[in-house]
């Protein structure tokens, strides 16, 4: 009698599949005891249990390389495309490379940053490590000189972080083609980008962020507490809704005092067109002074009330930004991963003026607070307003102003910062990934 092997093979396959799904469910259940997580998107890119399992167990798998010592003359390259609308990605690249250098003093690290040719670049926005700035004309990719191309080809690893370079396919081909010892390339996306074409589970790439499939956030060394000038605010803003909400929140929370207020910002160009939509005279303001390097304008509203002074600060370095965040009023405006990470290193009450792509991250941040810090109800209410970017600015500002008046907000924010540092930092995970890449590069070349 001939017995077909097909049912046996099928049964083995089914058993393996059920085993994988069982393990995956157990891991997700264990995650749920520590985190509140959004459900998995009902998409093909999130449908493969092996892909999900890889992302869930990735950090623990990387930890196996923590004792690996990197000994090589080969270089590690941090590669970053700086989007035309801001320099936060460049600051983040500098922070990350510095952090990895501190953990691996003998490791040769260089930075390659692609910066749009019309973007003003502060002199201080450079790494102390070898740093190559390549200018390009968007949307055309830059020209990689033979020197830069050789540097890339001869590296043991390239870490693309935190943005997805728009010409990555060609970039990778350029480095790996006819290269007998190509570098190990890892792509790491910005906060909350797990559900994107570049970083979804099916890609086997990684996204930073707070979602349970993401790897955590970059944490900087904490800035010691400093004396704050409560009448000076610092804000890095980008959207019309966020700008109006931020200003109205200040005006409402300071409605009954006449102390002169100063708002310092590196984003006056975004703020200026929006100011006319705010009725300053209705909020006990007598005059508004707007000042940049070349101009000073004074607008009068009432004979009595407070004076507000808006000052443009140009060419700020990351260190200067952190100092302003630590010494001004805690209600600090941020607009992306870089400024959020910098604000987190101080005891600031960050106001995150998020673009649409930041909403998944803000949602996860709100869910974490809701689960872990629910007694601090004003913190939960406050974070809820940050993600409600489609609500009318006045409605958001009224609720934020109420939160700012609640002492539980600052206490809750302090606990949230501690929680993010202790449970959601990607610093060690990134270091372990670099060690893994070195191990794989070494192993591959030994086989040759």
ZAMARGU-4260 file (C-alpha; in steps of 0.2 Angstrom, whole numbers, plus 5000, padded with zeros to 4 digits):
<rodrens>
0) 5000/5000/5000 | 5007/5017/4995 | 5004/5031/5008 | 5005/5049/5002 | 5017/5060/5012
5) 5007/5076/5008 | 4995/5074/5023 | 5010/5072/5035 | 5020/5087/5028 | 5004/5097/5029
10) 5001/5092/5047 | 5019/5096/5051 | 5017/5113/5043 | 5001/5116/5052 | 5008/5111/5069
15) 5023/5123/5066 | 5011/5137/5061 | 5000/5134/5076 | 5016/5133/5087 | 5022/5150/5081
20) 5005/5158/5083 | 5004/5151/5101 | 5021/5158/5105 | 5017/5175/5097 | 5001/5176/5107
25) 5010/5172/5123 | 5022/5185/5120 | 5009/5198/5115 | 4999/5194/5131 | 5015/5196/5142
30) 5017/5213/5133 | 5000/5218/5137 | 5003/5216/5156 | 5016/5230/5154 | 5009/5241/5140
35) 4993/5247/5133 | 4995/5244/5114 | 4984/5248/5099 | 4978/5233/5090 | 4988/5226/5075
40) 4983/5235/5059 | 4972/5224/5048 | 4985/5224/5033 | 4994/5211/5023 | 5011/5219/5030
45) 5005/5214/5048 | 4997/5197/5044 | 5013/5186/5044 | 5015/5179/5062 | 5034/5176/5059
50) 5036/5194/5054 | 5027/5200/5070 | 5037/5187/5080 | 5053/5194/5074 | 5048/5212/5079
55) 5042/5207/5096 | 5057/5197/5100 | 5070/5208/5091 | 5077/5218/5106 | 5079/5202/5117
60) 5088/5193/5102 | 5099/5208/5100 | 5104/5207/5119 | 5113/5192/5115 | 5127/5203/5107
65) 5129/5214/5122 | 5146/5207/5127 | 5153/5207/5109 | 5168/5218/5108 | 5170/5227/5091
70) 5189/5227/5086 | 5191/5233/5068 | 5198/5247/5058 | 5183/5247/5047 | 5171/5261/5050
75) 5153/5263/5056 | 5143/5276/5046 | 5128/5285/5052 | 5118/5290/5036 | 5104/5303/5037
80) 5093/5311/5025 | 5088/5328/5032 | 5071/5332/5026 | 5070/5350/5019 | 5057/5356/5032
85) 5069/5356/5047 | 5085/5351/5055 | 5079/5340/5069 | 5084/5324/5060 | 5102/5331/5059
90) 5102/5335/5077 | 5095/5317/5081 | 5109/5310/5070 | 5122/5320/5080 | 5115/5314/5097
95) 5114/5296/5092 | 5132/5295/5085 | 5138/5304/5101 | 5129/5291/5112 | 5136/5276/5102
100) 5154/5284/5103 | 5152/5285/5122 | 5149/5267/5123 | 5162/5262/5110 | 5177/5274/5112
105) 5188/5265/5100 | 5175/5262/5087 | 5178/5273/5071 | 5162/5282/5068 | 5158/5294/5054
110) 5142/5304/5049 | 5135/5307/5032 | 5121/5320/5031 | 5111/5325/5016 | 5105/5343/5018
115) 5095/5352/5005 | 5105/5366/4997 | 5093/5380/5002 | 5092/5375/5021 | 5102/5387/5032
120) 5115/5376/5042 | 5121/5383/5059 | 5139/5382/5061 | 5137/5373/5077 | 5126/5359/5070
125) 5141/5347/5067 | 5147/5332/5076 | 5164/5332/5084 | 5166/5315/5075 | 5171/5316/5056
130) 5155/5323/5048 | 5152/5324/5030 | 5138/5336/5024 | 5132/5333/5006 | 5121/5346/4999
135) 5107/5342/4986 | 5093/5350/4977 | 5076/5342/4981 | 5069/5331/4974 | 5085/5326/4965
140) 5098/5315/4975 | 5115/5321/4979 | 5131/5317/4969 | 5141/5305/4980 | 5160/5309/4977
145) 5172/5295/4974 | 5179/5298/4992 | 5162/5297/5000 | 5157/5282/4990 | 5173/5273/4995
150) 5170/5277/5013 | 5152/5269/5012 | 5158/5254/5002 | 5172/5250/5015 | 5162/5252/5031
155) 5157/5237/5041 | 5140/5244/5044 | 5129/5258/5038 | 5115/5264/5050 | 5101/5274/5041
160) 5093/5284/5055 | 5080/5292/5058 | 5072/5296/5041 | 5069/5285/5025 | 5080/5291/5011
165) 5070/5294/4996 | 5083/5286/4984 | 5087/5272/4995 | 5085/5258/4982 | 5098/5266/4971
170) 5109/5271/4986 | 5110/5253/4992 | 5113/5246/4974 | 5127/5259/4972 | 5136/5253/4988
175) 5134/5234/4986 | 5136/5232/4967 | 5153/5223/4963 | 5157/5225/4982 | 5164/5208/4988
180) 5163/5214/5006 | 5147/5225/5007 | 5143/5233/5024 | 5128/5227/5034 | 5115/5240/5031
185) 5101/5243/5044 | 5087/5255/5042 | 5079/5263/5058 | 5064/5274/5056 | 5058/5288/5067
190) 5046/5287/5081 | 5029/5279/5076 | 5033/5274/5059 | 5030/5255/5060 | 5015/5256/5049
195) 5025/5263/5034 | 5031/5255/5018 | 5049/5256/5024 | 5048/5249/5041 | 5032/5238/5043
200) 5035/5221/5050 | 5036/5213/5032 | 5052/5223/5029 | 5062/5216/5044 | 5068/5233/5046
205) 5065/5243/5063 | 5056/5258/5068 | 5059/5268/5084 | 5044/5272/5095 | 5032/5266/5109
210) 5021/5254/5100 | 5025/5236/5105 | 5033/5231/5089 | 5044/5247/5089 | 5061/5248/5098
215) 5059/5263/5110 | 5066/5280/5109 | 5083/5289/5110 | 5086/5295/5128 | 5099/5309/5131
220) 5108/5312/5147 | 5097/5321/5159 | 5100/5340/5161 | 5102/5344/5179 | 5088/5355/5186
225) 5090/5374/5183 | 5082/5389/5189 | 5068/5393/5177 | 5062/5410/5171 | 5043/5407/5172
230) 5040/5423/5161 | 5050/5417/5146 | 5044/5403/5135 | 5053/5393/5121 | 5044/5385/5107
235) 5049/5376/5091 | 5032/5375/5081 | 5026/5370/5064 | 5007/5369/5061 | 4994/5383/5061
240) 4983/5373/5073 | 4998/5370/5085 | 5004/5388/5084 | 4987/5395/5089 | 4984/5382/5102
245) 5001/5385/5110 | 4999/5404/5111 | 4981/5403/5117 | 4986/5391/5130 | 4999/5404/5137
250) 4986/5418/5135 | 4973/5408/5145 | 4984/5402/5158 | 4992/5419/5161 | 4975/5429/5158
255) 4974/5437/5175 | 4992/5443/5177 | 5001/5458/5169 | 5019/5451/5170 | 5028/5454/5153
260) 5031/5438/5144 | 5044/5433/5131 | 5042/5419/5119 | 5059/5414/5110 | 5058/5403/5095
265) 5068/5397/5080 | 5052/5396/5069 | 5046/5414/5068 | 5044/5411/5049 | 5030/5398/5053
270) 5023/5409/5067 | 5021/5426/5059 | 5007/5422/5046 | 4997/5414/5060 | 4998/5428/5073
275) 4984/5439/5064 | 4972/5425/5068 | 4974/5428/5087 | 4965/5442/5095 | 4978/5447/5108
280) 4968/5461/5114 | 4954/5450/5121 | 4967/5441/5132 | 4973/5456/5143 | 4988/5460/5131
285) 4992/5479/5128 | 5006/5476/5116 | 5015/5463/5105 | 5033/5466/5100 | 5040/5455/5086
290) 5059/5455/5084 | 5072/5446/5073 | 5089/5450/5068 | 5085/5464/5056 | 5067/5470/5061
295) 5057/5475/5076 | 5038/5478/5075 | 5027/5484/5089 | 5008/5481/5089 | 4997/5490/5101
300) 4980/5483/5107 | 4975/5490/5124 | 4981/5504/5136 | 4982/5492/5150 | 4988/5474/5151
305) 5003/5463/5148 | 5017/5466/5135 | 5022/5451/5125 | 5039/5450/5116 | 5042/5437/5102
310) 5060/5434/5098 | 5067/5424/5083 | 5083/5414/5088 | 5093/5408/5073 | 5107/5395/5071
315) 5104/5387/5088 | 5114/5371/5092 | 5107/5356/5101 | 5116/5361/5116 | 5108/5379/5116
320) 5091/5372/5113 | 5092/5360/5128 | 5098/5375/5138 | 5083/5385/5133 | 5072/5371/5137
325) 5079/5369/5154 | 5079/5387/5159 | 5063/5394/5152 | 5045/5391/5157 | 5042/5372/5157
330) 5028/5373/5144 | 5040/5370/5130 | 5035/5368/5111 | 5042/5354/5101 | 5039/5348/5084
335) 5047/5332/5080 | 5058/5317/5087 | 5073/5328/5089 | 5066/5342/5099 | 5055/5330/5109
340) 5070/5319/5114 | 5079/5335/5119 | 5064/5341/5129 | 5063/5324/5138 | 5081/5327/5144
345) 5074/5342/5155 | 5059/5343/5166 | 5049/5352/5153 | 5030/5350/5150 | 5032/5347/5132
350) 5019/5353/5120 | 5021/5342/5104 | 5015/5351/5089 | 5013/5336/5079 | 5011/5334/5060
355) 5000/5320/5054 | 5014/5307/5054 | 5017/5310/5072 | 5000/5305/5078 | 5003/5286/5080
360) 5017/5291/5092 | 5007/5303/5101 | 4993/5290/5103 | 5005/5277/5110 | 5011/5290/5122
365) 4994/5294/5128 | 4990/5276/5130 | 5005/5273/5140 | 5000/5287/5152 | 4982/5281/5153
370) 4988/5263/5158 | 5003/5267/5169 | 4999/5284/5176 | 4980/5286/5177 | 4979/5294/5194
375) 4988/5309/5186 | 4972/5313/5177 | 4978/5330/5171 | 4993/5322/5162 | 4981/5310/5153
380) 4970/5324/5148 | 4985/5335/5143 | 4992/5321/5132 | 4975/5318/5125 | 4975/5336/5118
385) 4992/5334/5110 | 4985/5321/5099 | 4968/5329/5095 | 4976/5340/5082 | 4960/5342/5072
390) 4950/5349/5086 | 4948/5368/5086 | 4963/5377/5094 | 4953/5387/5107 | 4945/5371/5113
395) 4962/5362/5114 | 4969/5378/5123 | 4956/5379/5136 | 4958/5361/5141 | 4977/5363/5141
400) 4977/5379/5151 | 4966/5370/5164 | 4979/5356/5165 | 4993/5369/5167 | 4985/5375/5182
405) 4984/5358/5190 | 5000/5353/5201 | 4997/5334/5196 | 5002/5338/5178 | 5021/5342/5182
410) 5021/5327/5194 | 5014/5316/5182 | 5025/5322/5168 | 5040/5318/5179 | 5034/5300/5182
415) 5031/5298/5163 | 5049/5304/5159 | 5056/5292/5171 | 5045/5278/5164 | 5051/5282/5146
420) 5069/5282/5151 | 5068/5266/5161 | 5056/5255/5150 | 5057/5263/5133 | 5075/5268/5129
425) 5082/5261/5113 | 5100/5267/5117 | 5106/5249/5122 | 5096/5241/5109 | 5104/5251/5095
430) 5121/5248/5103 | 5117/5229/5102 | 5112/5230/5084 | 5128/5238/5079 | 5137/5224/5088
435) 5127/5211/5079 | 5130/5219/5062 | 5149/5218/5066 | 5147/5200/5070 | 5138/5196/5054
440) 5150/5206/5044 | 5165/5197/5052 | 5157/5180/5050 | 5153/5183/5031 | 5171/5189/5027
445) 5178/5174/5036 | 5168/5162/5025 | 5177/5171/5010
</rodrens>
